[in-house]
Amino acid sequence: MGSIAPHVAELDGSNFNITRSTNLRDVPLPGSAEELSHSHCTDHMVTVRWTAAKGWETPEVKPYQNLSIPPTASVLHYATECFEGMKVYRGYDGKLRLFRPDCNGERLNNSSQRSSLPGFKYDELKKLVAKLLQIDGPRWLPNPGSFLYIRPTVIGNGPHLGVQVPKEALLFIIAVPWPDFTKMPKDPQQAPKKGLKLFASSPDTIRAWPGGFGYAKLGANYGPSLQAHGQAQAKGFDQILWLFGQDRQVTEAGASNFFIVWHNADNGKLELVTAPLDNQLILPGVTRRSVLELVRERLSKGPVGQLAPLEAVERTLTIGDIEKASKEGRIVESFVSGTAYFITPVAMIRNENTDISTLGVNDEPAGYATLIKSWLEAIMFGKEEHDWAYTIEEEKQ
Amino acid sequence: MGSIAPHVAELDGSNFNITRSTNLRDVPLPGSAEELSHSHCTDHMVTVRWTAAKGWETPEVKPYQNLSIPPTASVLHYATECFEGMKVYRGYDGKLRLFRPDCNGERLNNSSQRSSLPGFKYDELKKLVAKLLQIDGPRWLPNPGSFLYIRPTVIGNGPHLGVQVPKEALLFIIAVPWPDFTKMPKDPQQAPKKGLKLFASSPDTIRAWPGGFGYAKLGANYGPSLQAHGQAQAKGFDQILWLFGQDRQVTEAGASNFFIVWHNADNGKLELVTAPLDNQLILPGVTRRSVLELVRERLSKGPVGQLAPLEAVERTLTIGDIEKASKEGRIVESFVSGTAYFITPVAMIRNENTDISTLGVNDEPAGYATLIKSWLEAIMFGKEEHDWAYTIEEEKQ
């Protein structure tokens, strides 16, 4: 059943078979077409084979290459697949860091078992990621203040076409230069963008359901949602805001979690609200969790600069609540969080035929997103020593 | 958006680039371990590449081989994948036939677009399948009364890791010898099995939901369901019976559609009942549709042999309805239908702690499943001329 059986080998991230690339790839320039393609990976990849009979084999580091997959493989037919999104950061002190990698390890282990793929000890994942970056970090991520995107993935790659729990699997990790949208050159013809435009999903398109798998990072949550995503993009929107249920609960935005800062309708208190995890509809984002923890630690007790204190609340909110708050002038700011989008303000939501502004006073975000983002960046890029950062020792060039 | 754009090439199943295998594979013996592995395909496969820029390329027939897939491919991360299950039958007259292949073509086209993969003219699919069997049929399916399983699949195999509508895709078709469970040698130590044992899903595991994609044959419907399937098999059951909603509606069984023959609780009429398609929860099975059409044509007006006339009804039924009917002795028979399981009686359902017998009088199925199966087999194997059969002209050996 994909869980850890005592008689088979466990995943061990401390021992590797390494094959060096002898044909190093070009490192794409920031903002180049190659980088924008999200397809140009670093020189190496990590792979770890698993079989039901023997468990996890010795991890391999090898030259980045296509995978050879049987046409009958489970992953191609039955979506036995799950992944993580992480980044590795080049600090201003020259060190490489991961951000809370054990959170990703834990979630990938959960997602893998939810897909009937093998489980593993969650804290091994960061060792596998670190090994890849020890080798590729020096050449691919030389500049302080920049990052690479890391994609650990587990797939059912055995050759058995019958509908069944996979007997073979492959964990692989790749690293890819990713455009930093916050640093892209602005188009001088266009007004500066104050935030994302979200398109609220219609009742006939539902991302996840109680008893389903919306809480796990399975491929099955993504492919079926691309149709609505593509339609929203064609209309000029950035992401879908996924609603659920007859009361049109706000769950998550595209592949990110959704936050709103507003004055509570009942008592006027300033709150940061995001959807709760308990009904298992939404992905428990690592950035989501970090935002909540930072706000509770640093913003709940008193003001920070110009910004008033804020209470972080995980509570069901509906699109009707947001529309009402917008009309009543109670919205202060809203943003999404995630590894790919990081912390990005939201300017508006279109729900059916209504456009709802989610900016604050004078149509500007108040600055909470900017503040929280700066706190996170300080940890990621080593301006602040913090136990959420995991430092990678690299090979000398 | 995956739909057919006028300026790009459409799928054309009348023109092929053919590369013959020079290293023919062993044909597994019926009942052999190789056949039971569901992984030993025929000598060739069909592939058709698609790009957003140019549309469908010329179909290729080539030696069966592993696919070379970029580690960044959409199908490995976002489950951009869908498939069909079909069979090709060697008739008693020596001819090869497909069964209603345009129904599969239509469904694959729908599934592909639901996954944001490209659409195509549905009636081209059968030409692609036929070409593969023209070449591999003589050697791989020589014996009248036998079949091969055919798996057409569409995947997003482009190298772009960003979450987006795929810009590249591959349609491939493979053929694999599949065990015929109705012909497997019986274990003399075991009592003969009267039918499948189904395990009703618990409220915390849902296969599909309104606004989701249960009606399309996407990989995303399968992987997340394997966990419950594996747990049910470990308890000695054959398949999950997927229930939905607070009223515990019976939707479908594993990867097959569920039917029950009973006396209606209100008027005592003999009915064949299966779940309706209108809420888009269940897969619109080709065998399901054929069962309903045959019963309406041949069993609704008068008795056939010993069997009383039967009205076919598509209507929501709950597990409570079945339990009540079982207690009141109103169940006559029940069965599942699908390409893999064909028509197979169901002996019982376990719902929570209750075992419900779904056999009829004297704990035997009444014989409707056997009769309907014989009608379908007559069409598939050419004992009866019928426009549901599509004959393939093979190459001379």
Chai-1 contact restraints between the chains, C-beta under 6 A:
chainA,res_idxA,chainB,res_idxB,connection_type,confidence,min_distance_angstrom,max_distance_angstrom,comment,restraint_id
A,M1,B,G230,contact,1.0,0.0,6.0,A-B,restraint_1
A,H38,B,H160,contact,1.0,0.0,6.0,A-B,restraint_2
A,H38,B,L161,contact,1.0,0.0,6.0,A-B,restraint_3
A,H38,B,G162,contact,1.0,0.0,6.0,A-B,restraint_4
A,S39,B,T72,contact,1.0,0.0,6.0,A-B,restraint_5
A,S39,B,P159,contact,1.0,0.0,6.0,A-B,restraint_6
A,S39,B,H160,contact,1.0,0.0,6.0,A-B,restraint_7
A,N66,B,S68,contact,1.0,0.0,6.0,A-B,restraint_8
A,N66,B,P70,contact,1.0,0.0,6.0,A-B,restraint_9
A,L67,B,I69,contact,1.0,0.0,6.0,A-B,restraint_10
A,L67,B,P71,contact,1.0,0.0,6.0,A-B,restraint_11
A,S68,B,N66,contact,1.0,0.0,6.0,A-B,restraint_12
A,I69,B,N66,contact,1.0,0.0,6.0,A-B,restraint_13
A,I69,B,L67,contact,1.0,0.0,6.0,A-B,restraint_14
A,I69,B,I69,contact,1.0,0.0,6.0,A-B,restraint_15
A,P70,B,N66,contact,1.0,0.0,6.0,A-B,restraint_16
A,P71,B,L67,contact,1.0,0.0,6.0,A-B,restraint_17
A,P71,B,F172,contact,1.0,0.0,6.0,A-B,restraint_18
A,P71,B,I174,contact,1.0,0.0,6.0,A-B,restraint_19
A,T72,B,S39,contact,1.0,0.0,6.0,A-B,restraint_20
A,L76,B,E81,contact,1.0,0.0,6.0,A-B,restraint_21
A,L76,B,I155,contact,1.0,0.0,6.0,A-B,restraint_22
A,H77,B,F83,contact,1.0,0.0,6.0,A-B,restraint_23
A,H77,B,G219,contact,1.0,0.0,6.0,A-B,restraint_24
A,Y78,B,G219,contact,1.0,0.0,6.0,A-B,restraint_25
A,Y78,B,Y222,contact,1.0,0.0,6.0,A-B,restraint_26
A,Y78,B,G223,contact,1.0,0.0,6.0,A-B,restraint_27
A,A79,B,A79,contact,1.0,0.0,6.0,A-B,restraint_28
A,A79,B,G219,contact,1.0,0.0,6.0,A-B,restraint_29
A,A79,B,A220,contact,1.0,0.0,6.0,A-B,restraint_30
A,A79,B,G223,contact,1.0,0.0,6.0,A-B,restraint_31
A,T80,B,G223,contact,1.0,0.0,6.0,A-B,restraint_32
A,E81,B,L76,contact,1.0,0.0,6.0,A-B,restraint_33
A,F83,B,H77,contact,1.0,0.0,6.0,A-B,restraint_34
A,S115,B,G223,contact,1.0,0.0,6.0,A-B,restraint_35
A,S116,B,L226,contact,1.0,0.0,6.0,A-B,restraint_36
A,S116,B,Q227,contact,1.0,0.0,6.0,A-B,restraint_37
A,I155,B,L76,contact,1.0,0.0,6.0,A-B,restraint_38
A,P159,B,S39,contact,1.0,0.0,6.0,A-B,restraint_39
A,H160,B,H38,contact,1.0,0.0,6.0,A-B,restraint_40
A,H160,B,S39,contact,1.0,0.0,6.0,A-B,restraint_41
A,L161,B,H38,contact,1.0,0.0,6.0,A-B,restraint_42
A,G162,B,H38,contact,1.0,0.0,6.0,A-B,restraint_43
A,V163,B,A255,contact,1.0,0.0,6.0,A-B,restraint_44
A,V165,B,L226,contact,1.0,0.0,6.0,A-B,restraint_45
A,V165,B,G230,contact,1.0,0.0,6.0,A-B,restraint_46
A,F172,B,P71,contact,1.0,0.0,6.0,A-B,restraint_47
A,I174,B,P71,contact,1.0,0.0,6.0,A-B,restraint_48
A,D204,B,G211,contact,1.0,0.0,6.0,A-B,restraint_49
A,T205,B,G211,contact,1.0,0.0,6.0,A-B,restraint_50
A,I206,B,G211,contact,1.0,0.0,6.0,A-B,restraint_51
A,I206,B,G212,contact,1.0,0.0,6.0,A-B,restraint_52
A,W209,B,I206,contact,1.0,0.0,6.0,A-B,restraint_53
A,W209,B,W209,contact,1.0,0.0,6.0,A-B,restraint_54
A,G211,B,D204,contact,1.0,0.0,6.0,A-B,restraint_55
A,G211,B,T205,contact,1.0,0.0,6.0,A-B,restraint_56
A,G211,B,I206,contact,1.0,0.0,6.0,A-B,restraint_57
A,G212,B,I206,contact,1.0,0.0,6.0,A-B,restraint_58
A,F213,B,P224,contact,1.0,0.0,6.0,A-B,restraint_59
A,G219,B,H77,contact,1.0,0.0,6.0,A-B,restraint_60
A,G219,B,Y78,contact,1.0,0.0,6.0,A-B,restraint_61
A,G219,B,A79,contact,1.0,0.0,6.0,A-B,restraint_62
A,A220,B,A79,contact,1.0,0.0,6.0,A-B,restraint_63
A,A220,B,A220,contact,1.0,0.0,6.0,A-B,restraint_64
A,A220,B,G223,contact,1.0,0.0,6.0,A-B,restraint_65
A,A220,B,P224,contact,1.0,0.0,6.0,A-B,restraint_66
A,Y222,B,Y78,contact,1.0,0.0,6.0,A-B,restraint_67
A,G223,B,Y78,contact,1.0,0.0,6.0,A-B,restraint_68
A,G223,B,A79,contact,1.0,0.0,6.0,A-B,restraint_69
A,G223,B,T80,contact,1.0,0.0,6.0,A-B,restraint_70
A,G223,B,S115,contact,1.0,0.0,6.0,A-B,restraint_71
A,G223,B,A220,contact,1.0,0.0,6.0,A-B,restraint_72
A,P224,B,F213,contact,1.0,0.0,6.0,A-B,restraint_73
A,P224,B,A220,contact,1.0,0.0,6.0,A-B,restraint_74
A,L226,B,S116,contact,1.0,0.0,6.0,A-B,restraint_75
A,L226,B,V165,contact,1.0,0.0,6.0,A-B,restraint_76
A,Q227,B,S116,contact,1.0,0.0,6.0,A-B,restraint_77
A,G230,B,M1,contact,1.0,0.0,6.0,A-B,restraint_78
A,G230,B,V165,contact,1.0,0.0,6.0,A-B,restraint_79
A,A255,B,V163,contact,1.0,0.0,6.0,A-B,restraint_80
